[in-house]
Amino acid sequence: MKKMVLTLAAAALVAVSGCTSVQTAEKFNSMPVGEAGKVPVAHVNVKMTGFYLFGLFPIFCGSVASDGKTAAFSDTLTVENGVSLLTRSARGMGGNRIYDISTTRSGIFLFPLFSFDTLNISGTTAK
């Protein structure tokens, strides 16, 4: 019974760890964004998560390829990768400038062996 519970817990951690999500908001309620004369397109938020062994060795991390993907045994949780995904998403929505890029990274240790890290990057794109 104990072995089954541990197996289910491990499977649940793997299922929720290491994912990439991109969310956008396109309603600005006629508020100006960035420079005068620039039309805001969307506010884009990229969230990448990762599951690590000893806080150093990546097991599952969010993929840089696209939204909803996972990369195994590759440490993709970097600001450079997050900004790359943010700018690709902004260009795909028709934006040609990004204002107010903000990054945060946080993490928690689940057990003495494992950690779960989150990287959030957001910015507002305009044209």
C-alpha positions as CSV (number, residue, x, y, z in Angstrom):
1,M,0.0,0.0,0.0
2,K,2.8,2.4,0.9
3,K,4.6,1.7,-2.3
4,M,1.5,2.4,-4.3
5,V,0.9,5.7,-2.6
6,L,4.6,6.8,-3.2
7,T,4.3,5.7,-6.9
8,L,1.1,7.7,-7.3
9,A,2.7,10.8,-5.6
10,A,5.7,10.5,-7.9
11,A,3.5,10.3,-11.0
12,A,1.5,13.3,-9.9
13,L,4.7,15.3,-9.4
14,V,5.9,14.4,-12.8
15,A,2.6,15.3,-14.4
16,V,2.5,18.8,-12.9
17,S,6.1,19.6,-13.0
18,G,8.0,20.9,-16.0
19,C,5.6,22.7,-18.2
20,T,5.4,26.0,-20.2
21,S,2.4,28.2,-20.4
22,V,1.8,31.4,-22.3
23,Q,-1.2,33.6,-21.4
24,T,-2.2,36.9,-22.9
25,A,-4.6,39.7,-22.1
26,E,-5.7,42.0,-25.0
27,K,-8.2,44.4,-23.3
28,F,-6.6,47.7,-22.1
29,N,-9.8,49.7,-21.6
30,S,-8.5,52.6,-23.8
31,M,-5.5,53.1,-21.5
32,P,-2.2,54.2,-23.3
33,V,0.7,51.8,-23.0
34,G,4.4,52.7,-23.7
35,E,5.2,55.6,-26.0
36,A,2.6,58.0,-27.2
37,G,1.1,56.9,-30.5
38,K,1.8,53.2,-29.9
39,V,-1.1,50.8,-30.0
40,P,-1.0,48.1,-27.3
41,V,-1.6,44.6,-28.7
42,A,-1.4,42.4,-25.6
43,H,0.2,41.8,-22.3
44,V,2.0,38.4,-22.4
45,N,2.9,36.3,-19.5
46,V,5.3,33.3,-19.8
47,K,5.4,30.8,-17.0
48,M,8.0,28.0,-17.0
49,T,8.3,25.4,-14.3
50,G,10.9,22.8,-13.5
51,F,11.4,19.8,-11.2
52,Y,15.0,19.2,-10.1
53,L,17.0,16.7,-8.2
54,F,19.1,18.3,-5.4
55,G,18.1,21.6,-6.8
56,L,20.7,21.3,-9.5
57,F,19.9,18.5,-11.9
58,P,16.9,19.0,-14.1
59,I,14.4,16.1,-14.3
60,F,11.5,17.8,-16.1
61,C,11.4,21.5,-17.2
62,G,9.2,23.6,-19.4
63,S,10.1,23.6,-23.0
64,V,11.2,26.6,-25.0
65,A,9.6,25.2,-28.1
66,S,6.0,26.2,-27.3
67,D,3.1,26.4,-24.8
68,G,2.3,23.2,-23.0
69,K,5.5,21.4,-23.7
70,T,8.0,19.6,-21.5
71,A,11.7,19.0,-21.8
72,A,13.3,16.1,-20.0
73,F,16.8,16.3,-18.4
74,S,17.4,19.8,-19.9
75,D,17.6,22.9,-17.8
76,T,15.5,25.3,-19.8
77,L,14.5,27.6,-16.9
78,T,16.6,30.6,-17.9
79,V,15.7,34.3,-18.4
80,E,17.1,34.1,-21.9
81,N,14.8,31.2,-22.9
82,G,11.8,32.9,-21.2
83,V,12.4,36.2,-23.0
84,S,12.8,34.3,-26.3
85,L,9.4,32.7,-25.9
86,L,7.9,36.1,-24.8
87,T,9.2,37.9,-27.9
88,R,8.1,35.1,-30.3
89,S,4.6,35.2,-28.8
90,A,4.6,39.0,-29.1
91,R,5.7,38.9,-32.7
92,G,3.1,36.3,-33.5
93,M,0.4,38.6,-32.2
94,G,1.6,41.5,-34.4
95,G,3.6,43.4,-31.9
96,N,6.9,45.0,-32.7
97,R,7.9,46.5,-29.3
98,I,7.8,45.2,-25.8
99,Y,7.5,47.4,-22.7
100,D,8.0,46.7,-19.0
101,I,9.6,43.2,-19.2
102,S,9.5,41.8,-15.7
103,T,11.1,38.5,-14.4
104,T,10.7,36.6,-11.2
105,R,12.1,33.2,-10.2
106,S,11.1,31.3,-7.2
107,G,11.5,27.7,-5.9
108,I,10.6,25.4,-3.1
109,F,12.2,22.2,-1.8
110,L,9.7,19.4,-1.7
111,F,11.9,16.8,0.0
112,P,15.6,16.9,0.9
113,L,16.2,15.6,-2.7
114,F,13.8,17.5,-4.9
115,S,13.0,21.1,-5.7
116,F,10.3,22.8,-7.8
117,D,11.2,26.1,-9.5
118,T,9.0,28.6,-11.3
119,L,10.1,31.3,-13.8
120,N,7.6,34.1,-14.7
121,I,8.4,36.6,-17.4
122,S,5.8,39.2,-18.6
123,G,5.7,42.2,-20.9
124,T,3.3,44.4,-22.9
125,T,3.7,44.3,-26.6
126,A,2.6,47.2,-28.9
127,K,2.8,48.2,-32.5
